[in-house]
Amino acid sequence: MAIDPVCGMQVDEKSAAATYEYKGTVYYFCAPGCKAAFEKDPEKYLQGSGHGHGHGGEHGGHGHHHHGGHH
């Protein structure tokens, strides 16, 4: 599973409503609106501001996610 960087939801890579590649990493979104918001200001979402976990961009740190081989 991937994490939608905008809303923080888990998104299945195979059924994601939208995807967007940024700096060589593909991000998956639960809805086209999330992708549109990410496109406008990707750094804002990658810094993790707006949701509870304050680490920037690297998804290595939180204990709650399920590994899907993506990074």
C-alpha distance (Angstrom), angle and dihedral (degrees) to the residues before:
residue distance angle dihedral
M1 . . .
A2 3.77 . .
I3 3.78 127.1 .
D4 3.79 118.5 -122.3
P5 3.83 100.6 -126.0
V6 3.79 92.4 -150.5
C7 3.79 103.7 50.9
G8 3.81 100.4 13.0
M9 3.79 95.0 -124.1
Q10 3.77 122.0 142.8
V11 3.79 111.5 -108.9
D12 3.78 126.4 -167.9
E13 3.80 108.1 -126.1
K14 3.79 90.5 -139.2
S15 3.78 95.6 53.3
A16 3.81 102.0 31.2
A17 3.80 112.6 142.1
A18 3.80 91.0 -140.3
T19 3.79 140.5 4.8
Y20 3.78 131.9 -162.1
E21 3.78 131.1 -173.3
Y22 3.79 117.2 -141.4
K23 3.80 125.2 173.8
G24 3.79 91.1 -15.6
T25 3.82 96.0 -51.6
V26 3.78 122.0 106.8
Y27 3.80 115.5 -138.5
Y28 3.78 123.6 -160.6
F29 3.80 125.7 -145.3
C30 3.78 134.4 -160.1
A31 3.80 91.5 -143.9
P32 3.82 139.0 15.6
G33 3.79 89.2 -115.4
C34 3.79 90.6 62.2
K35 3.78 90.5 52.1
A36 3.80 91.1 49.7
A37 3.79 90.9 52.1
F38 3.81 91.0 48.1
E39 3.81 92.4 49.5
K40 3.78 90.6 54.4
D41 3.79 95.7 52.2
P42 3.80 113.5 3.9
E43 3.80 96.0 163.1
K44 3.77 91.3 58.3
Y45 3.79 91.0 59.6
L46 3.78 96.2 39.7
Q47 3.78 90.7 57.1
G48 3.77 87.3 61.2
S49 3.78 93.7 -125.4
G50 3.75 111.5 150.6
H51 3.77 97.5 37.8
G52 3.74 129.8 67.6
H53 3.80 101.4 -99.5
G54 3.74 111.1 79.6
H55 3.78 103.3 -160.1
G56 3.75 120.0 115.1
G57 3.74 117.7 -119.1
E58 3.80 100.0 -46.7
H59 3.72 111.3 108.6
G60 3.80 93.9 -165.6
G61 3.76 96.3 94.6
H62 3.76 110.2 65.2
G63 3.74 121.5 87.1
H64 3.78 97.2 -150.1
H65 3.76 106.1 67.3
H66 3.77 129.9 97.9
H67 3.76 117.0 -129.4
G68 3.76 115.7 -116.9
G69 3.77 97.5 169.5
H70 3.79 92.8 -101.1
H71 3.76 120.1 112.5
